[in-house]
């Protein structure tokens, strides 16, 4: 089954919802470092999903770079105090922008993106292999009816 831009645009919001659900689940059951750092990594995973939603044909490494740099920019913006002021007024702003700079987060963003870049790469390689392999008759396909 080929991976089309349409299919990517259908799957990336679902992936983002899975990442969000996982983050909320961890948040409900843990009160420590796992809660903080998994939330940071999963936030980056959601940004990766958004990058692919916007540009479905983007290659894995550029998608990972876009997601990571976006997260770093948001984190560094926290040094200005603007995200903190917005976060004080809005839960949505707090979730999207954070409230205070944490240099450790700069390392956790790639931790949320790198596994997705690797998976994205593997899917693309598999798709290319499938596309370059000529169709086999059913009797030659293991489990085929022939």
KEKE-3310 file (N, C-alpha, C; in steps of 0.2 Angstrom, whole numbers, plus 5000, padded with zeros to 4 digits):
npx = (5004:5004:5012:5004:5003:4990:4987:4997:4993:4981:4986:4995:4989:4982:4993:4999:4988:4990:5003:5000:4990:4998:5007:4998:4993:5005:5007:4997:5000:5013:5024:5036:5052:5050:5038:5040:5051:5047:5036:5041:5049:5038:5030:5039:5038:5025:5026:5034:5025:5016:5024:5026:5012:5010:5019:5019:5027:5040:5057:5064:5075:5075:5062:5064:5074:5067:5056:5064:5071:5061:5055:5067:5067:5055:5058:5069:5063:5057:5065:5063:5051:5039:5032:5029:5020:5010:5006:5001:4989:4982:4978:4980:4991:5000:5002:5007:5018:5025:5032:5044:5061:5071:5086:5089:5078:5082:5089:5080:5071:5076:5077:5064:5061:5071:5069:5057:5061:5070:5061:5052:5062:5064:5051:5050:5061:5056:5045:5050:5057:5046:5040:5049:5050:5044:5027:5022:5016:5002:5004:5017:5019:5022:5009:5000:4986:4987)
npy = (4994:5010:5025:5039:5057:5061:5050:5052:5064:5060:5051:5057:5066:5057:5050:5061:5062:5050:5052:5063:5057:5047:5056:5062:5051:5047:5058:5057:5046:5048:5058:5063:5064:5056:5061:5074:5074:5065:5071:5082:5076:5070:5081:5086:5075:5077:5089:5085:5077:5087:5094:5085:5084:5096:5096:5083:5076:5077:5073:5061:5066:5080:5083:5079:5089:5101:5099:5098:5110:5120:5117:5120:5134:5138:5134:5143:5155:5156:5162:5175:5179:5181:5169:5165:5175:5174:5161:5162:5167:5158:5141:5133:5141:5138:5125:5124:5133:5133:5138:5142:5143:5128:5121:5108:5103:5105:5095:5084:5086:5082:5068:5064:5065:5059:5044:5044:5049:5039:5028:5034:5034:5020:5016:5023:5017:5004:5006:5010:4999:4990:4997:4995:4982:4970:4965:4949:4934:4926:4913:4912:4920:4919:4910:4914:4912:4900)
npz = (5000:4995:5002:5002:5000:5005:5013:5023:5028:5034:5044:5052:5061:5069:5075:5082:5091:5098:5104:5112:5120:5127:5133:5142:5150:5156:5163:5172:5180:5185:5195:5194:5187:5175:5171:5168:5158:5148:5144:5137:5127:5120:5116:5107:5098:5094:5087:5076:5070:5066:5057:5047:5043:5037:5027:5018:5010:5015:5018:5030:5038:5036:5041:5054:5058:5056:5066:5078:5078:5079:5091:5099:5097:5103:5116:5119:5117:5129:5137:5136:5143:5137:5133:5146:5151:5143:5145:5158:5156:5148:5147:5135:5129:5138:5137:5124:5123:5135:5151:5158:5155:5152:5151:5150:5143:5130:5126:5127:5117:5104:5108:5107:5094:5086:5086:5078:5066:5062:5061:5051:5041:5039:5035:5023:5015:5015:5007:4995:4991:4989:4979:4969:4966:4955:4952:4959:4953:4960:4964:4967:4978:4995:5004:4995:4984:4973)
capx = (5000:5009:5011:5003:5002:4983:4987:5001:4988:4976:4989:4999:4985:4981:5000:4999:4984:4993:5008:4996:4987:5003:5009:4993:4993:5011:5006:4992:5002:5019:5024:5043:5056:5047:5033:5043:5055:5043:5031:5045:5050:5032:5029:5043:5035:5019:5028:5036:5018:5013:5028:5024:5005:5011:5023:5019:5032:5046:5061:5064:5080:5073:5056:5067:5077:5061:5053:5069:5073:5055:5055:5072:5065:5050:5061:5073:5059:5055:5070:5060:5046:5033:5028:5026:5015:5004:5004:4998:4982:4979:4981:4983:4997:5005:5004:5010:5024:5028:5032:5050:5067:5075:5091:5089:5073:5085:5092:5075:5067:5079:5075:5057:5061:5076:5066:5052:5065:5072:5055:5051:5067:5063:5045:5052:5065:5052:5040:5054:5058:5040:5038:5054:5049:5038:5022:5023:5010:4999:5007:5024:5019:5020:5003:4996:4982:4988)
capy = (5000:5016:5030:5045:5063:5060:5045:5055:5069:5056:5047:5061:5069:5051:5050:5066:5061:5045:5055:5067:5053:5044:5061:5063:5045:5047:5064:5055:5041:5049:5065:5065:5066:5053:5065:5080:5073:5061:5076:5086:5072:5068:5087:5086:5070:5080:5094:5081:5075:5093:5096:5080:5086:5102:5094:5076:5072:5079:5067:5060:5070:5087:5083:5079:5095:5106:5098:5100:5117:5123:5116:5124:5141:5139:5134:5149:5161:5156:5167:5182:5180:5182:5163:5164:5179:5171:5155:5164:5168:5152:5134:5131:5144:5135:5118:5125:5137:5132:5144:5144:5139:5123:5119:5100:5101:5106:5088:5080:5087:5077:5062:5063:5066:5054:5038:5045:5050:5032:5024:5037:5032:5013:5016:5025:5012:4998:5008:5010:4992:4987:5000:4993:4975:4969:4961:4942:4930:4924:4906:4913:4924:4914:4911:4916:4907:4898)
capz = (5000:4994:5006:4998:5004:5008:5019:5028:5032:5039:5049:5057:5067:5074:5078:5087:5097:5102:5108:5117:5125:5131:5138:5148:5154:5160:5168:5177:5184:5188:5197:5194:5181:5169:5169:5165:5152:5143:5141:5133:5121:5117:5113:5100:5093:5091:5082:5071:5066:5063:5051:5041:5041:5033:5021:5019:5006:5018:5020:5037:5042:5036:5046:5061:5059:5057:5073:5084:5078:5081:5099:5102:5096:5108:5122:5120:5118:5136:5141:5135:5147:5134:5134:5153:5152:5139:5149:5164:5154:5144:5147:5128:5128:5143:5134:5118:5124:5141:5155:5160:5151:5155:5146:5149:5138:5123:5124:5126:5111:5099:5110:5105:5087:5083:5084:5073:5060:5061:5059:5045:5036:5037:5031:5016:5012:5013:5002:4989:4989:4987:4973:4964:4965:4951:4955:4957:4952:4967:4966:4969:4984:5001:5007:4990:4981:4966)
cpx = (5005:5007:5010:5002:4995:4984:4991:4997:4983:4980:4993:4995:4983:4988:5000:4994:4986:4998:5005:4993:4992:5006:5004:4992:4999:5010:5001:4995:5009:5020:5032:5046:5053:5042:5035:5047:5051:5038:5035:5047:5044:5029:5033:5040:5028:5021:5031:5030:5016:5017:5027:5017:5006:5014:5024:5024:5039:5050:5062:5069:5077:5067:5059:5070:5072:5058:5058:5070:5067:5054:5061:5070:5060:5053:5065:5069:5056:5059:5067:5055:5039:5029:5025:5020:5009:5001:5000:4990:4978:4982:4984:4990:5002:5007:5008:5017:5028:5028:5039:5056:5070:5080:5091:5084:5076:5087:5086:5071:5070:5077:5068:5056:5065:5072:5061:5056:5068:5066:5053:5055:5065:5057:5046:5056:5061:5047:5044:5056:5052:5039:5043:5053:5043:5033:5023:5016:5008:5003:5014:5025:5017:5013:4998:4991:4983:4990)
cpy = (5006:5021:5037:5051:5063:5056:5048:5060:5066:5053:5052:5064:5063:5050:5055:5065:5055:5048:5059:5062:5049:5049:5062:5057:5045:5053:5062:5050:5043:5057:5067:5067:5062:5058:5071:5079:5069:5066:5081:5082:5071:5075:5087:5081:5073:5085:5091:5079:5081:5095:5091:5082:5091:5100:5087:5072:5074:5073:5067:5065:5078:5088:5083:5086:5101:5105:5100:5107:5121:5122:5120:5131:5142:5139:5140:5155:5161:5161:5174:5184:5181:5175:5163:5169:5177:5165:5156:5165:5163:5146:5131:5134:5140:5128:5119:5128:5136:5138:5147:5139:5134:5120:5112:5099:5101:5099:5083:5080:5082:5070:5060:5063:5060:5047:5038:5046:5043:5028:5027:5034:5024:5012:5018:5020:5006:5000:5008:5003:4989:4990:4997:4986:4974:4964:4954:4939:4927:4917:4907:4917:4919:4916:4913:4910:4905:4891)
cpz = (5000:4999:5002:5003:5008:5014:5025:5032:5036:5045:5054:5062:5072:5078:5084:5093:5101:5106:5114:5123:5130:5136:5144:5152:5159:5165:5174:5182:5187:5190:5197:5187:5174:5166:5165:5158:5146:5140:5136:5126:5117:5113:5107:5095:5090:5086:5076:5066:5063:5056:5045:5039:5036:5026:5021:5015:5009:5019:5027:5041:5042:5041:5053:5063:5061:5064:5078:5084:5081:5089:5102:5102:5102:5115:5124:5120:5125:5140:5140:5140:5144:5134:5141:5154:5149:5143:5155:5163:5151:5145:5140:5127:5132:5140:5128:5118:5130:5145:5157:5156:5155:5150:5145:5144:5131:5121:5123:5120:5105:5101:5108:5097:5083:5081:5079:5066:5058:5058:5052:5039:5034:5033:5023:5012:5010:5007:4995:4986:4986:4980:4967:4962:4961:4954:4954:4957:4959:4969:4968:4976:4990:5003:5001:4987:4974:4965)
residu = (UNK:UNK:UNK:UNK:UNK:UNK:UNK:UNK:UNK:UNK:UNK:UNK:UNK:UNK:UNK:UNK:UNK:UNK:UNK:UNK:UNK:UNK:UNK:UNK:UNK:UNK:UNK:UNK:UNK:UNK:UNK:UNK:UNK:UNK:UNK:UNK:UNK:UNK:UNK:UNK:UNK:UNK:UNK:UNK:UNK:UNK:UNK:UNK:UNK:UNK:UNK:UNK:UNK:UNK:UNK:UNK:UNK:UNK:UNK:UNK:UNK:UNK:UNK:UNK:UNK:UNK:UNK:UNK:UNK:UNK:UNK:UNK:UNK:UNK:UNK:UNK:UNK:UNK:UNK:UNK:UNK:UNK:UNK:UNK:UNK:UNK:UNK:UNK:UNK:UNK:UNK:UNK:UNK:UNK:UNK:UNK:UNK:UNK:UNK:UNK:UNK:UNK:UNK:UNK:UNK:UNK:UNK:UNK:UNK:UNK:UNK:UNK:UNK:UNK:UNK:UNK:UNK:UNK:UNK:UNK:UNK:UNK:UNK:UNK:UNK:UNK:UNK:UNK:UNK:UNK:UNK:UNK:UNK:UNK:UNK:UNK:UNK:UNK:UNK:UNK:UNK:UNK:UNK:UNK:UNK:UNK)
# end
